[in-house]
């Protein structure tokens, strides 16, 4: 089959991501630099990242990075938990003010607005990271970092996911810099490193595109997709399962490396399943990742490893999907979601599916944004 | 000719420039005149101070920190609090230092050395030295 005949919006979005990363790096830095003052930064006690769907995954993906850069404890709490379940006493000032970073490109998601309004009422410093300053999220937040993502063909959030992660990362770099954890030169080096990483991805994109199309051909009959990643790669695994569900409607799941051995290893119908593991050669869990690879190999199922290592010895029959790595392992999730985004887009075409089932028939109710934006607001 | 020197500093370093200045004067072959030392930085300063006891440097840095503590409420928020404090320390110490030349050498007291005061760091820094005959 010829790849070009199966080109699709998700793949087009993926190809645009490296360039977007470089341009947004500077724009977000400019937009966010003075959002939180030095005094406010020095008063922070911890950071909560919240969001729904892909934005929540962006928080998971950047959690280790934010922790390393800021030196502050970081929690990623879903919007519904923050809005309705997190005890109010945990939102009040305790050894410093909690900073709540809320990510939503549209800013219209009701539950996130509700969560932020509540957190702000209890004293949190709330910052909306959103593409719309007029949105409800921006209006109920104490501060706003306005994203400016150039228009592009809609591609299941592949580009906005990058920008969400990048915004969190750049805000974290600034917090660490103001706290004196590293010099401004070092901050710039980190931002430069992000751009180098993106350029390396741009260089391998044609080969990666072809490899993922061939993978899609090979795995087109699969009905269950199982993604494994730990640390920031937990966010990547979350996002990967989301793209498969949206693009193909097939069953997909995610877990961390340890969790997989506790639970997901018990899935049946192994011949109908594709398992994908994220394994960074510099990651602190590499030894555990290798144990997992051996176990998965013994179970005799189709298995791909997405890695930044060409030397990592993989069990026989395992497909290696090589992508660039980073000096700083916590930066890897920023772009390592791209191979599966390509895979999802091509699988959608090969299976004759429509994104979100075309929001027709039984899925008609999912097609209205009212489900997300017009939910009853309760400030607890 | 303006002589340029490049060097690397550590955080809050006190870096000796005496050798660089003497080298520039020697190369100029000027016997009597003046030498201007200049640093193109806003978070660093220059001073003439005692070279014998390095604990002096700790006292100088300590007093500068006492006069200009790093605070979070500086008007200058674009960079870091440390940077804003560094700007003020730089203004207080100055970025230009004149040194007299006599008999083809820097006219320094037996205890004096020429020092670069780093108010940030680690950084890559530079200084310019120009000798004039007069």
Interface residues (C-beta under 8 A of the other chain):
Chain A: X33 X34 X37 X38 X39 X41 X42 X177 X178 X180 X183 X184 X185
Chain B: X11 X70 X72 X73 X74 X77 X78 X79 X80 X81 X82 X83 X120 X121 X122 X123
